[in-house]
Amino acid sequence: GANLTMNFVQEVQVMTGGYSAEFGRSTGGVFNVVTKSGGNTFHGDVFSYYRSHDWSPEGVIRRQNKEISYQFNGDDNLDFGASLGGPIMKDKLWFFAAIDPTRKTTFVGGSVAQGGQVTGTGHEYDTDTNIYSAKLSWTISQNHTLVASAFGDPQKQTGWLGDAASDEGTALREANTGGYNGSLRYSGILTPRWLLDITAGRHHQRNELGPATEIGRTVPRQIDETLGGIQHGGFQRFQKDKSDRDAFAVKFSNFVGNHELRYGVDTEINRYDADLHEQWYRYFGFSSSRGGDYIQDRSYFVQGKGTTTNAALFAHDSWKITPNLQLNLGVRYEEQWLDSKENVAVANSSEADSCIVNLECRTVDKLKLKNNWSPRIGLVWDPAKNGKSKVFGFYGRFFEAIPLDMNIRAINGERYVIKQWSNPANLSGGRWINPSGSPLAINGTWNFIRVSNLVAVTPLDEALKAQYQDEFVLGGEYQFAGQWSAGVRFVDRVLKRVIEDFGTFTDPSDPSALTGYVIGNPGEGNFGSLYAKPK
């Protein structure tokens, strides 16, 4: 997604249910935004918005646990934008351009201990966002137009991004997010009965996070779980992720008698390149079962490349049976293809343990989720025959696109290593913290307990099926007094199939130790048949 200033927006279309077979890959709704365009006269605006943290109440608690509470942050927010649109060649070529630099300073709310004392005040971080939008509209001829659009929201955050009570080395961070979007659309009238739309677009996103100081880069984060998760040391989290989505669609419309037909094909190619790694420590205090003060040494890695391709065909018929009765019929067919740089590990019920424990995974070039048929049927009736009344009903099936996050984390091999240590000494009161390195490097000898080594590709059920939802809508509306309307709607949505991960426990010496995961459909398939289906 991307941020877009409302001053750049011409039209917003929100479909929350009952939408046609033209739209898919969503179980909740569809949100379309049309940015402003140029015209034969020059038009534009200059705008500014400002908000001060002094206008909000102070000392309000936003989050708390047993040991510590945190106050709400306050913001000083200023943006100053401008837009201009107009002709390059009248009646032929128009432009629109806009920019909205936003500058925000966040004043981090303090931490409140159980006794009521407030600490950690005076910290802040800056968020600089440069939102922009541009569009070129070209009327090639009377029946053919071409529109090129671009917008983006590159953002940078610097400063105290950790909790108020954190040490400076772990709280001072830098983050770069946001991206850019570009699209090209052709619309043509081929004949009086045939229309054609062709679109192509790209979305690019970055997600970068890291320490802002030398201590942050060289000292691991050390979290005190006995005091509400206060963080000490540095911040050795290094993340440079990027993602791209290329989308293409070809759609035809034609008119035959009382039928308005629309059909076409659309494809999305989603790519993700992840590079994230961090080591940190969690201190839990004294544990009698572990023989002393207890620390976890955690290492986490997500590094790899994955691709999810979604392709669909659809056909829709809006049939005007009578002047006041319309039947909407449609069908959509979708496929989803999952692949990665490391190929895709798959397994049946007898192969899962071997894959997780011994890393002996059967791989395929890509896993294809096929046979995703989405019927749609709707009826709209105007009982008053005046265009102001509407009684409607709808049934449809909607398949959800698999999040790219599952591809990059599960298929590429998310690695999570948790080593457990204990020390017979009493290390409370912060004596366990090492301000210059690992806490295991001080306080004498540490006793190793065990390691949870979740270092494996997560196998997918080779019989995995796409997640979907069935929807039924019934309602009525009536427009009165020109600008007013009233209505009632009943919506029933049932999630019929989901995709979930299942924990595996394959260590014979410790049957309670989590050793890995598999991914399948609860209630069906090789992995999920032992579990209940969603209700």
C-alpha positions as CSV (number, residue, x, y, z in Angstrom):
1,G,0.0,0.0,0.0
2,A,0.9,3.7,-0.2
3,N,-0.1,6.9,1.5
4,L,-1.9,9.4,-0.8
5,T,-3.0,12.9,0.3
6,M,-6.7,13.4,-0.2
7,N,-6.1,16.7,-2.0
8,F,-4.7,14.5,-4.9
9,V,-7.8,12.3,-5.1
10,Q,-10.6,12.7,-7.5
11,E,-12.8,9.7,-6.7
12,V,-12.9,6.9,-4.2
13,Q,-14.8,3.7,-4.8
14,V,-15.4,1.3,-1.9
15,M,-17.0,-2.1,-2.5
16,T,-17.6,-4.0,0.7
17,G,-19.6,-7.0,-0.6
18,G,-21.6,-8.3,-3.5
19,Y,-19.1,-7.2,-6.1
20,S,-18.9,-8.8,-9.6
21,A,-16.6,-11.5,-10.9
22,E,-14.3,-8.8,-12.3
23,F,-12.8,-8.4,-8.8
24,G,-11.1,-11.0,-6.6
25,R,-8.3,-12.0,-4.3
26,S,-10.1,-10.4,-1.4
27,T,-12.5,-11.7,1.2
28,G,-13.4,-8.3,2.7
29,G,-13.7,-5.7,0.0
30,V,-12.2,-3.7,-2.8
31,F,-10.9,-0.1,-2.6
32,N,-10.3,1.8,-5.8
33,V,-8.8,5.3,-5.8
34,V,-8.7,7.6,-8.9
35,T,-6.3,10.5,-8.7
36,K,-7.0,13.9,-10.2
37,S,-6.4,14.7,-13.9
38,G,-5.6,17.8,-15.9
39,G,-8.1,19.6,-18.2
40,N,-8.4,22.3,-20.8
41,T,-8.0,25.0,-18.1
42,F,-5.3,25.4,-15.5
43,H,-6.4,24.5,-12.0
44,G,-4.5,23.9,-8.8
45,D,-4.3,24.6,-5.1
46,V,-2.0,25.2,-2.2
47,F,-2.7,23.7,1.2
48,S,-1.2,23.3,4.6
49,Y,-2.1,21.4,7.7
50,Y,-0.7,21.7,11.2
51,R,-1.2,19.8,14.4
52,S,0.6,20.5,17.7
53,H,1.2,18.0,20.5
54,D,0.1,20.8,22.9
55,W,-3.5,20.4,21.6
56,S,-3.7,16.8,23.1
57,P,-4.0,15.8,26.7
58,E,-0.8,14.8,28.5
59,G,-0.2,11.8,30.7
60,V,-2.8,9.5,29.2
61,I,-1.8,5.8,29.5
62,R,-1.8,3.9,26.2
63,R,-0.3,0.6,27.1
64,Q,0.5,-1.2,30.3
65,N,1.6,-4.5,31.9
66,K,2.2,-5.6,35.4
67,E,5.4,-3.7,35.9
68,I,5.3,-0.6,33.8
69,S,2.9,1.7,31.9
70,Y,3.5,4.0,28.9
71,Q,2.0,7.4,28.1
72,F,0.6,8.3,24.7
73,N,3.0,10.0,22.3
74,G,2.4,13.5,21.2
75,D,2.9,14.8,17.6
76,D,3.8,18.1,15.9
77,N,2.7,17.5,12.3
78,L,3.2,20.0,9.4
79,D,2.6,19.5,5.7
80,F,2.6,22.1,3.0
81,G,1.5,20.9,-0.5
82,A,0.6,22.1,-3.9
83,S,-1.0,20.8,-7.1
84,L,-1.3,22.0,-10.6
85,G,-3.2,20.6,-13.6
86,G,-3.9,21.8,-17.1
87,P,-3.4,21.4,-20.8
88,I,-0.2,20.7,-22.7
89,M,-2.2,20.5,-26.0
90,K,-5.8,21.6,-25.6
91,D,-8.3,18.8,-26.3
92,K,-5.4,16.4,-26.7
93,L,-2.9,16.2,-23.9
94,W,-3.2,17.2,-20.2
95,F,-1.1,17.0,-17.1
96,F,-1.5,16.9,-13.3
97,A,1.3,17.1,-10.7
98,A,1.2,17.4,-7.0
99,I,3.6,17.2,-4.0
100,D,3.0,17.2,-0.3
101,P,6.1,17.1,1.9
102,T,5.1,16.1,5.5
103,R,7.3,16.7,8.5
104,K,6.3,15.1,11.9
105,T,8.1,15.2,15.2
106,T,6.8,12.6,17.7
107,F,7.4,13.3,21.4
108,V,7.7,9.8,23.1
109,G,5.4,9.4,26.1
110,G,7.1,8.7,29.3
111,S,7.1,5.4,31.3
112,V,5.2,5.1,34.5
113,A,6.4,2.7,37.2
114,Q,4.1,1.1,39.8
115,G,4.9,3.8,42.3
116,G,3.7,6.5,39.9
117,Q,7.1,8.0,39.0
118,V,7.4,9.1,35.4
119,T,10.8,8.5,33.6
120,G,12.0,8.4,30.0
121,T,10.6,11.8,29.0
122,G,12.2,14.2,26.6
123,H,12.7,11.7,23.8
124,E,11.5,12.2,20.2
125,Y,11.9,11.0,16.7
126,D,11.3,12.6,13.3
127,T,9.3,11.3,10.4
128,D,9.9,12.8,6.9
129,T,7.5,11.8,4.1
130,N,7.5,13.1,0.6
131,I,4.2,12.3,-1.0
132,Y,3.8,13.0,-4.7
133,S,1.4,12.3,-7.6
134,A,1.6,12.9,-11.4
135,K,-0.6,12.0,-14.3
136,L,-0.5,12.4,-18.1
137,S,-3.8,12.0,-20.1
138,W,-3.6,11.7,-23.9
139,T,-6.6,11.5,-26.2
140,I,-5.0,9.7,-29.2
141,S,-8.3,10.0,-31.1
142,Q,-11.9,10.4,-30.4
143,N,-12.2,6.7,-29.4
144,H,-8.9,6.0,-27.9
145,T,-7.2,7.4,-24.7
146,L,-3.9,6.6,-22.9
147,V,-3.3,7.6,-19.2
148,A,0.0,7.3,-17.4
149,S,0.0,7.8,-13.6
150,A,2.6,7.8,-10.8
151,F,2.6,8.4,-7.1
152,G,4.7,7.6,-4.1
153,D,5.4,8.1,-0.4
154,P,9.1,7.6,0.5
155,Q,9.5,8.0,4.2
156,K,12.4,8.2,6.7
157,Q,12.3,7.9,10.5
158,T,15.2,8.8,12.8
159,G,15.5,9.2,16.5
160,W,14.1,7.5,19.6
161,L,12.1,4.7,18.0
162,G,12.3,2.4,21.0
163,D,10.2,2.5,24.2
164,A,10.6,5.5,26.5
165,A,12.4,3.5,29.2
166,S,15.0,1.9,26.9
167,D,18.7,2.6,26.8
168,E,19.8,5.1,24.2
169,G,21.8,2.5,22.3
170,T,18.8,0.3,21.7
171,A,16.2,3.1,21.2
172,L,18.0,5.3,18.6
173,R,17.2,3.7,15.2
174,E,16.7,4.6,11.6
175,A,13.8,3.3,9.4
176,N,13.2,3.7,5.7
177,T,9.8,2.7,4.3
178,G,7.4,3.7,1.5
179,G,7.9,3.4,-2.2
180,Y,6.5,4.3,-5.6
181,N,3.7,3.2,-7.9
182,G,3.3,3.6,-11.7
183,S,0.6,2.6,-14.1
184,L,-0.4,2.8,-17.8
185,R,-4.0,2.4,-19.0
186,Y,-5.4,2.3,-22.5
187,S,-9.2,2.6,-23.1
188,G,-10.7,2.2,-26.5
189,I,-14.0,2.0,-28.3
190,L,-13.4,-0.6,-30.9
191,T,-16.9,-0.6,-32.3
192,P,-20.2,0.7,-31.0
193,R,-20.7,-2.6,-29.2
194,W,-17.1,-3.4,-28.2
195,L,-14.9,-1.6,-25.6
196,L,-11.4,-2.5,-24.5
197,D,-9.3,-1.7,-21.4
198,I,-5.7,-2.6,-21.0
199,T,-3.7,-1.8,-17.8
200,A,-0.2,-2.4,-16.6
201,G,1.3,-1.2,-13.3
202,R,4.1,-1.7,-10.8
203,H,4.2,-1.2,-7.0
204,H,7.6,-1.0,-5.3
205,Q,8.0,-1.0,-1.5
206,R,11.0,-0.9,0.8
207,N,11.2,-1.8,4.5
208,E,14.6,-1.0,6.2
209,L,15.4,-0.8,9.9
210,G,18.6,-0.6,11.8
211,P,20.6,1.0,14.6
212,A,21.6,4.7,14.5
213,T,24.6,4.5,16.8
214,E,27.9,2.6,17.1
215,I,26.7,1.0,20.4
216,G,23.5,-0.1,18.5
217,R,25.6,-1.7,15.8
218,T,28.1,-3.5,18.1
219,V,26.0,-4.4,21.2
220,P,23.0,-6.8,21.2
221,R,19.6,-5.8,22.6
222,Q,19.0,-7.1,26.2
223,I,15.4,-7.2,27.3
224,D,14.5,-7.4,31.0
225,E,11.3,-9.5,31.2
226,T,11.2,-9.0,35.0
227,L,10.6,-5.3,34.5
228,G,8.0,-5.1,31.8
229,G,10.4,-5.7,28.9
230,I,12.7,-2.7,29.4
231,Q,15.4,-2.8,26.7
232,H,19.2,-2.3,27.3
233,G,22.3,-2.4,25.3
234,G,22.2,-1.8,21.5
235,F,20.0,-2.8,18.6
236,Q,21.6,-5.4,16.3
237,R,18.6,-5.7,14.0
238,F,19.6,-5.2,10.4
239,Q,16.8,-5.3,7.9
240,K,16.7,-4.4,4.2
241,D,13.6,-5.8,2.6
242,K,12.1,-4.8,-0.7
243,S,9.0,-6.0,-2.6
244,D,7.5,-5.5,-6.1
245,R,4.1,-6.2,-7.6
246,D,3.6,-6.1,-11.4
247,A,0.0,-6.2,-12.5
248,F,-1.5,-6.6,-16.0
249,A,-5.1,-6.8,-17.1
250,V,-7.0,-7.0,-20.4
251,K,-10.8,-6.5,-20.2
252,F,-13.5,-6.4,-22.8
253,S,-17.0,-5.0,-22.6
254,N,-19.7,-5.6,-25.3
255,F,-23.5,-5.1,-25.5
256,V,-25.9,-7.6,-26.9
257,G,-29.6,-6.8,-26.7
258,N,-30.4,-6.5,-23.0
259,H,-27.1,-8.0,-21.9
260,E,-24.0,-6.0,-20.9
261,L,-21.1,-8.5,-21.0
262,R,-17.7,-8.0,-19.4
263,Y,-14.8,-10.5,-19.5
264,G,-11.1,-10.6,-19.3
265,V,-7.9,-11.8,-17.7
266,D,-5.7,-10.3,-15.0
267,T,-2.3,-11.3,-13.5
268,E,-0.3,-10.2,-10.5
269,I,3.4,-11.1,-10.0
270,N,4.5,-10.4,-6.4
271,R,8.2,-10.6,-5.6
272,Y,9.9,-10.2,-2.2
273,D,13.5,-10.0,-1.4
274,A,14.2,-10.3,2.4
275,D,17.4,-9.6,4.3
276,L,16.8,-9.5,8.0
277,H,18.9,-10.8,10.9
278,E,19.2,-10.0,14.6
279,Q,20.6,-11.4,17.8
280,W,19.2,-10.4,21.2
281,Y,18.8,-11.7,24.8
282,R,15.9,-12.0,27.2
283,Y,16.4,-12.1,31.0
284,F,13.6,-13.9,33.0
285,G,15.1,-13.8,36.5
286,F,15.4,-16.7,38.9
287,S,14.0,-20.1,37.8
288,S,14.1,-23.0,40.3
289,S,13.5,-25.5,37.5
290,R,16.5,-24.2,35.5
291,G,18.9,-23.9,38.5
292,G,19.4,-20.2,38.6
293,D,18.8,-16.9,36.8
294,Y,17.6,-17.7,33.3
295,I,18.5,-16.1,30.0
296,Q,17.5,-16.8,26.4
297,D,19.9,-16.1,23.6
298,R,17.8,-15.6,20.5
299,S,18.9,-15.3,16.8
300,Y,16.5,-14.7,14.0
301,F,17.0,-14.7,10.2
302,V,14.7,-14.2,7.2
303,Q,16.8,-14.1,4.1
304,G,15.7,-15.2,0.7
305,K,13.6,-14.4,-2.4
306,G,10.1,-15.5,-3.2
307,T,7.5,-15.0,-5.9
308,T,3.7,-15.4,-5.7
309,T,1.8,-15.3,-9.0
310,N,-1.9,-14.8,-9.2
311,A,-3.8,-15.2,-12.4
312,A,-7.5,-15.0,-13.1
313,L,-10.1,-15.3,-15.9
314,F,-13.6,-13.8,-15.4
315,A,-16.9,-13.3,-17.2
316,H,-19.8,-11.3,-16.1
317,D,-23.3,-10.6,-17.5
318,S,-25.6,-7.8,-16.4
319,W,-29.0,-8.9,-17.9
320,K,-31.8,-6.4,-17.9
321,I,-34.7,-8.9,-17.8
322,T,-37.3,-6.1,-17.6
323,P,-36.9,-2.3,-17.1
324,N,-37.0,-2.8,-13.3
325,L,-35.4,-6.2,-12.9
326,Q,-31.7,-7.1,-13.5
327,L,-29.9,-10.4,-13.1
328,N,-26.1,-10.3,-12.6
329,L,-24.3,-13.5,-13.4
330,G,-20.6,-14.1,-13.2
331,V,-17.8,-16.6,-12.7
332,R,-14.2,-16.1,-11.9
333,Y,-11.4,-18.7,-12.1
334,E,-8.1,-18.1,-10.2
335,E,-4.8,-19.9,-9.8
336,Q,-2.0,-19.1,-7.4
337,W,1.6,-20.2,-7.9
338,L,4.2,-20.2,-5.2
339,D,7.9,-20.4,-5.8
340,S,11.2,-19.2,-4.4
341,K,14.9,-19.2,-5.0
342,E,15.1,-22.4,-2.9
343,N,12.2,-24.0,-4.7
344,V,9.2,-25.1,-2.6
345,A,9.4,-27.9,0.1
346,V,6.3,-30.1,0.1
347,A,5.4,-33.1,2.1
348,N,2.6,-35.5,2.9
349,S,1.8,-36.7,6.4
350,S,4.6,-39.3,6.5
351,E,7.3,-37.0,5.2
352,A,6.8,-33.9,7.5
353,D,9.0,-35.2,10.3
354,S,11.9,-36.2,8.0
355,C,11.8,-32.7,6.4
356,I,11.8,-30.8,9.7
357,V,14.2,-32.9,11.7
358,N,16.7,-34.1,9.1
359,L,16.2,-31.3,6.5
360,E,15.4,-34.1,4.0
361,C,12.6,-32.1,2.1
362,R,11.1,-33.0,-1.2
363,T,11.0,-29.9,-3.3
364,V,9.1,-28.8,-6.4
365,D,9.7,-26.0,-8.8
366,K,6.5,-24.3,-7.7
367,L,3.3,-25.2,-5.8
368,K,0.2,-24.4,-7.8
369,L,-3.2,-23.9,-6.1
370,K,-5.7,-24.6,-8.9
371,N,-9.4,-25.1,-9.4
372,N,-10.4,-21.9,-7.6
373,W,-13.9,-21.3,-9.1
374,S,-15.8,-18.3,-7.8
375,P,-19.5,-18.1,-8.9
376,R,-21.3,-14.8,-8.4
377,I,-25.1,-14.3,-8.8
378,G,-27.1,-11.3,-7.9
379,L,-30.7,-10.0,-8.5
380,V,-31.7,-6.3,-8.3
381,W,-35.4,-5.3,-8.4
382,D,-37.0,-1.8,-8.5
383,P,-40.5,-2.4,-7.1
384,A,-41.5,1.2,-7.4
385,K,-40.3,1.4,-11.1
386,N,-39.0,4.9,-10.5
387,G,-35.3,4.4,-10.1
388,K,-35.5,5.2,-6.4
389,S,-36.2,1.8,-4.8
390,K,-34.0,-1.3,-4.8
391,V,-34.4,-4.7,-3.4
392,F,-31.4,-7.0,-3.9
393,G,-29.9,-10.3,-3.1
394,F,-26.5,-11.8,-3.8
395,Y,-24.4,-14.9,-3.4
396,G,-20.7,-15.2,-4.2
397,R,-17.5,-17.0,-3.4
398,F,-14.2,-15.1,-2.8
399,F,-10.8,-16.6,-2.8
400,E,-8.0,-14.8,-0.9
401,A,-4.5,-14.3,-2.2
402,I,-1.9,-16.0,-0.1
403,P,0.2,-13.3,1.6
404,L,3.7,-12.9,0.3
405,D,4.9,-13.0,3.9
406,M,4.1,-16.7,4.0
407,N,6.1,-17.3,0.9
408,I,9.3,-15.5,2.1
409,R,9.2,-16.7,5.7
410,A,8.0,-20.3,5.3
411,I,9.1,-21.4,1.9
412,N,12.5,-19.7,2.0
413,G,13.3,-20.9,5.5
414,E,12.8,-18.6,8.4
415,R,15.5,-19.4,10.9
416,Y,14.9,-19.0,14.6
417,V,17.4,-20.3,17.2
418,I,16.7,-20.0,20.9
419,K,19.5,-21.1,23.3
420,Q,18.7,-21.3,27.0
421,W,21.2,-20.6,29.7
422,S,21.2,-20.4,33.5
423,N,23.6,-18.9,36.1
424,P,23.5,-19.9,39.9
425,A,24.4,-16.3,40.9
426,N,21.8,-13.7,41.8
427,L,21.9,-11.3,38.8
428,S,18.8,-9.2,39.7
429,G,19.0,-5.4,39.9
430,G,20.6,-5.2,36.4
431,R,23.7,-7.1,37.3
432,W,23.1,-9.4,34.3
433,I,23.3,-6.5,31.7
434,N,26.5,-6.1,29.7
435,P,26.7,-2.6,28.2
436,S,29.5,-3.5,25.9
437,G,28.6,-7.0,24.6
438,S,26.8,-10.3,25.3
439,P,25.5,-10.8,28.9
440,L,26.9,-14.4,28.7
441,A,30.4,-12.9,28.6
442,I,30.2,-11.7,32.2
443,N,29.2,-13.1,35.6
444,G,31.3,-16.3,35.4
445,T,30.2,-19.6,34.0
446,W,26.8,-20.0,32.4
447,N,25.2,-23.4,32.2
448,F,23.7,-24.4,28.9
449,I,20.2,-25.9,29.2
450,R,19.1,-26.6,25.6
451,V,18.5,-25.1,22.2
452,S,15.3,-24.8,20.2
453,N,16.6,-24.9,16.7
454,L,13.7,-23.8,14.4
455,V,16.1,-23.8,11.5
456,A,14.3,-25.5,8.6
457,V,12.2,-24.8,5.6
458,T,8.6,-25.1,6.6
459,P,7.0,-27.8,4.3
460,L,3.7,-27.1,2.7
461,D,1.0,-29.8,2.4
462,E,1.3,-31.0,-1.2
463,A,-2.5,-31.1,-1.1
464,L,-2.7,-27.4,0.0
465,K,-5.8,-25.5,-1.2
466,A,-6.5,-21.8,-1.4
467,Q,-8.4,-20.0,1.4
468,Y,-12.0,-18.9,0.5
469,Q,-15.1,-17.3,1.9
470,D,-18.8,-17.7,0.9
471,E,-21.0,-14.6,1.1
472,F,-24.8,-14.0,1.1
473,V,-26.3,-10.5,1.0
474,L,-30.0,-9.5,1.2
475,G,-31.3,-5.9,1.5
476,G,-33.3,-3.0,0.3
477,E,-32.9,0.8,-0.2
478,Y,-35.1,3.7,-1.0
479,Q,-34.2,7.3,-2.1
480,F,-36.4,10.1,-0.9
481,A,-36.3,13.9,-0.7
482,G,-33.7,14.2,-3.5
483,Q,-30.5,13.6,-1.6
484,W,-31.5,11.2,1.1
485,S,-31.8,7.4,1.1
486,A,-32.5,4.8,3.7
487,G,-31.8,1.1,3.6
488,V,-31.2,-2.2,5.4
489,R,-28.8,-4.9,4.6
490,F,-28.1,-8.4,5.9
491,V,-24.6,-9.9,5.2
492,D,-23.6,-13.4,6.1
493,R,-20.0,-14.3,5.5
494,V,-18.6,-17.8,6.3
495,L,-14.9,-18.6,6.0
496,K,-15.0,-22.1,4.6
497,R,-11.4,-22.9,4.3
498,V,-8.2,-21.4,5.9
499,I,-4.5,-21.9,5.7
500,E,-2.7,-22.3,9.0
501,D,0.6,-23.5,10.4
502,F,0.7,-26.6,12.7
503,G,3.4,-27.0,15.3
504,T,5.5,-30.2,15.3
505,F,7.1,-32.0,18.3
506,T,9.6,-34.5,17.0
507,D,12.3,-34.6,19.7
508,P,11.9,-38.0,21.5
509,S,13.9,-36.7,24.5
510,D,11.5,-33.8,25.0
511,P,8.1,-34.4,23.5
512,S,7.0,-30.9,24.7
513,A,9.7,-29.1,22.7
514,L,8.5,-27.3,19.6
515,T,10.7,-28.4,16.7
516,G,9.1,-26.9,13.7
517,Y,6.0,-26.2,11.7
518,V,4.0,-27.4,8.7
519,I,1.4,-25.5,6.7
520,G,-1.9,-26.9,5.6
521,N,-5.7,-26.6,5.7
522,P,-7.4,-27.3,9.1
523,G,-10.0,-30.1,8.6
524,E,-8.6,-31.5,5.4
525,G,-5.5,-32.6,3.6
526,N,-2.4,-34.5,4.9
527,F,-1.7,-32.2,7.8
528,G,-5.0,-30.7,8.8
529,S,-7.4,-33.7,8.9
530,L,-6.9,-34.1,12.6
531,Y,-8.2,-30.6,13.3
532,A,-11.6,-29.0,13.0
533,K,-12.6,-27.0,9.9
534,P,-13.4,-23.3,10.5
535,K,-16.9,-22.6,11.5
